[in-house]
Amino acid sequence: MPRKSKKKRVCKKKLGFIQQQQQQEWWKKEEDEPKWVTHYCSDHQILLVGDGDFSFSLSLAKAFGSASNIVASSLDTYGFSLNPI
């Protein structure tokens, strides 16, 4: 009986390792293909100064699927940005 439980543990470890490798390979495939929006690429580090209502930042983030490489700023106050005229 102890042998079976040891085999099960080894199989579970191997299965977990295989699943982890597959997930990493999938992630690499997603990362290998940068997305382009006119002059902007998802691989670029993007600084947007004076974006106003952050609509351009939002559109880039939606197109890239992430905003991890985007830093945006606005001169407007926080309250003004949330309450459009």
DANOR-V814144 format. One record per residue. N is the residue number from 1. RES is the residue in one letter. OMEGA is omega in degrees with one decimal (* if undefined). NEAR is the number of other C-alpha atoms within 8 Angstrom. D_FIRST is the distance of its C-alpha to the first C-alpha in whole Angstrom. Layout:
[[N;RES;OMEGA;NEAR;D_FIRST] [N;RES;OMEGA;NEAR;D_FIRST]]
This chain:
[[1;M;-179.1;4;0] [2;P;-179.5;5;4] [3;R;-179.1;6;5] [4;K;-179.2;7;5] [5;S;177.8;8;7] [6;K;178.0;8;9] [7;K;179.3;8;10] [8;K;179.1;8;11] [9;R;179.1;8;13] [10;V;179.2;8;15] [11;C;178.7;8;16] [12;K;178.4;8;17] [13;K;178.9;8;19] [14;K;179.6;8;20] [15;L;177.8;8;21] [16;G;178.9;8;23] [17;F;179.2;8;25] [18;I;178.7;8;26] [19;Q;178.8;8;27] [20;Q;178.0;8;29] [21;Q;179.4;8;31] [22;Q;179.1;8;32] [23;Q;178.9;8;33] [24;Q;178.1;8;35] [25;E;177.8;8;37] [26;W;-179.2;8;38] [27;W;178.9;8;39] [28;K;178.7;8;41] [29;K;178.9;8;42] [30;E;-177.2;7;44] [31;E;-176.8;7;45] [32;D;-176.5;6;47] [33;E;179.1;6;49] [34;P;178.7;8;52] [35;K;-179.2;9;54] [36;W;171.2;9;58] [37;V;-172.8;8;60] [38;T;-175.5;4;64] [39;H;-173.0;5;64] [40;Y;-179.1;7;61] [41;C;-179.9;9;57] [42;S;176.0;10;54] [43;D;-178.9;7;53] [44;H;168.3;7;57] [45;Q;-169.3;7;57] [46;I;174.6;7;59] [47;L;179.4;7;62] [48;L;-176.9;10;64] [49;V;177.5;7;67] [50;G;-177.3;8;69] [51;D;176.9;12;67] [52;G;-178.1;10;68] [53;D;177.1;7;66] [54;F;-179.8;10;63] [55;S;179.0;8;63] [56;F;177.2;7;63] [57;S;179.6;11;60] [58;L;-179.1;8;59] [59;S;176.5;8;59] [60;L;-179.5;10;58] [61;A;178.0;11;55] [62;K;-179.2;9;54] [63;A;-179.1;9;55] [64;F;-176.2;10;53] [65;G;-179.4;6;50] [66;S;176.7;8;50] [67;A;-176.0;9;53] [68;S;-179.2;4;51] [69;N;-176.4;10;53] [70;I;171.4;11;56] [71;V;-177.2;7;58] [72;A;177.6;11;61] [73;S;179.1;10;64] [74;S;177.5;11;67] [75;L;-178.9;6;70] [76;D;176.6;7;70] [77;T;-179.2;7;69] [78;Y;-179.9;6;66] [79;G;179.8;6;68] [80;F;-179.6;8;70] [81;S;-178.5;10;67] [82;L;-176.6;7;65] [83;N;179.1;6;68] [84;P;-177.8;5;70] [85;I;*;2;74]]
